[in-house]
Amino acid sequence: MKVRLENGLGGCRLAVARWWNLAGTGLLLLSAEAFAAGGKPATMLVNVADTRQLDAGISKMIADVYNNNLWLYGLMVVVVMAGMGLALGYAFDRAIGVLGIDLGKLDHHE
């Protein structure tokens, strides 16, 4: 493919043409997905964790909470994620301190 540059704008025109082709392909794929998903939406789906093979322990407790109360499960996930973030942040802050890297306040000398 040979592109002729006119006044330095040929590359810009080529880039714009490529973006239009990309946008057109995206719209085509989006519309194809919309037509493929015909019919009524499913309304009676139930997500349940299978606890038949689990032994008594933390995994079974978490699965039972998921099956019985999704709000409590969501709260548990948020608390555990916050706790893990706090623990990892503290651990890595201590590790960086042991390595001798000072991540404290920066002094700017002008």
C-alpha positions as CSV (number, residue, x, y, z in Angstrom):
1,M,0.0,0.0,0.0
2,K,1.5,3.3,-1.1
3,V,0.5,6.4,0.8
4,R,1.1,9.8,-0.8
5,L,1.9,12.6,1.6
6,E,0.4,15.9,0.7
7,N,1.5,18.9,2.8
8,G,2.3,16.5,5.7
9,L,-1.3,15.5,6.3
10,G,-1.3,12.1,4.5
11,G,-0.3,10.2,7.7
12,C,-3.0,12.0,9.6
13,R,-5.6,11.0,7.0
14,L,-4.4,7.4,7.2
15,A,-4.7,7.4,11.0
16,V,-8.2,8.9,10.9
17,A,-9.2,6.3,8.2
18,R,-7.9,3.5,10.4
19,W,-9.8,4.8,13.5
20,W,-13.0,5.0,11.4
21,N,-12.5,1.4,10.3
22,L,-11.9,0.3,13.9
23,A,-15.0,2.2,15.0
24,G,-17.1,0.6,12.2
25,T,-15.9,-2.9,13.1
26,G,-16.7,-2.3,16.8
27,L,-20.3,-1.1,15.9
28,L,-20.8,-4.1,13.6
29,L,-19.7,-6.5,16.4
30,L,-21.8,-4.7,19.0
31,S,-24.9,-4.9,16.8
32,A,-24.2,-8.6,16.0
33,E,-24.1,-9.3,19.7
34,A,-27.3,-7.5,20.3
35,F,-29.1,-9.5,17.6
36,A,-27.6,-12.8,18.8
37,A,-29.1,-12.2,22.3
38,G,-32.7,-12.5,21.2
39,G,-35.5,-13.8,23.3
40,K,-36.7,-13.0,26.8
41,P,-34.1,-12.5,29.6
42,A,-33.8,-15.2,32.1
43,T,-35.5,-14.2,35.4
44,M,-35.5,-17.4,37.4
45,L,-31.8,-18.0,37.6
46,V,-30.4,-19.0,41.1
47,N,-26.7,-19.1,41.9
48,V,-25.9,-21.5,44.6
49,A,-22.6,-22.8,45.9
50,D,-22.4,-26.6,46.1
51,T,-21.6,-27.5,49.7
52,R,-22.3,-31.3,49.5
53,Q,-18.6,-32.2,49.1
54,L,-17.2,-29.7,51.6
55,D,-16.1,-30.7,55.1
56,A,-16.9,-28.6,58.1
57,G,-14.7,-25.6,58.2
58,I,-14.2,-22.1,56.9
59,S,-14.9,-23.0,53.3
60,K,-18.3,-24.5,54.2
61,M,-19.1,-21.5,56.4
62,I,-18.4,-19.0,53.6
63,A,-20.4,-21.1,51.1
64,D,-23.3,-21.3,53.5
65,V,-23.3,-17.5,54.0
66,Y,-23.2,-17.0,50.2
67,N,-26.2,-19.3,49.8
68,N,-28.2,-17.8,52.6
69,N,-27.5,-14.1,52.8
70,L,-25.8,-12.3,49.9
71,W,-25.7,-9.0,51.8
72,L,-23.7,-10.5,54.7
73,Y,-21.5,-12.3,52.2
74,G,-20.8,-8.9,50.4
75,L,-20.0,-7.3,53.8
76,M,-17.6,-10.2,54.6
77,V,-15.8,-9.8,51.3
78,V,-15.4,-6.0,51.9
79,V,-14.1,-6.5,55.4
80,V,-11.7,-9.3,54.3
81,M,-10.4,-7.2,51.4
82,A,-9.8,-4.2,53.6
83,G,-8.1,-6.3,56.2
84,M,-5.8,-7.9,53.6
85,G,-5.0,-4.5,52.1
86,L,-4.1,-3.2,55.6
87,A,-2.0,-6.2,56.4
88,L,-0.1,-6.2,53.1
89,G,0.4,-2.5,53.2
90,Y,1.8,-2.7,56.7
91,A,4.0,-5.7,55.9
92,F,5.5,-4.1,52.8
93,D,6.0,-0.8,54.6
94,R,8.0,-2.6,57.2
95,A,10.0,-4.6,54.5
96,I,10.8,-1.3,52.7
97,G,12.0,0.1,56.0
98,V,14.2,-2.9,56.7
99,L,15.8,-2.4,53.2
100,G,16.6,1.1,54.2
101,I,14.5,2.9,51.6
102,D,12.9,6.1,53.1
103,L,9.4,6.6,51.7
104,G,8.7,9.4,54.1
105,K,8.1,13.1,53.3
106,L,10.2,14.5,50.5
107,D,12.2,17.7,51.0
108,H,12.4,20.0,48.0
109,H,15.5,22.2,47.9
110,E,15.2,25.0,45.4
